[in-house]
Amino acid sequence: MDRKIDAYKIGVGHMQEALPDIVEAYHRFTGACFAEGALGAKEKQLVALGISLFANNEVCTMYHVQEALSKGAKPAEVLEAAAVAAAVGGGHAMSQGVTRVQQALEEWRGAK
């Protein structure tokens, strides 16, 4: 997995050569987002981990696990963040199932 993270960093380096202002703006933005604030750095990494899992982003998942641990997260906290992401993912499917699918069924029934 470190190879994939390294490949990402190399790719960002290439992009920075071509589009330095954009990459620097992105880094300033993400740096500000992950800075200590109302949420601590560890908590922000755990949030990012959950989003990475929900987005099915393998590189970001591995990166944010490493970052969360480096910011003091315990393995149990990392696993809880993963469990919350699973609950949200399941909830997302359930909410669509009880709304969009039901709407489609009602429209189908009305068309008969």
Summary of the structure (lengths in Angstrom):
residues: 112
radius of gyration: 19.2
end to end distance: 53.0
largest distance: 60.0
contacts: 271
relative contact order: 0.09
helix: 86%
strand: 0%
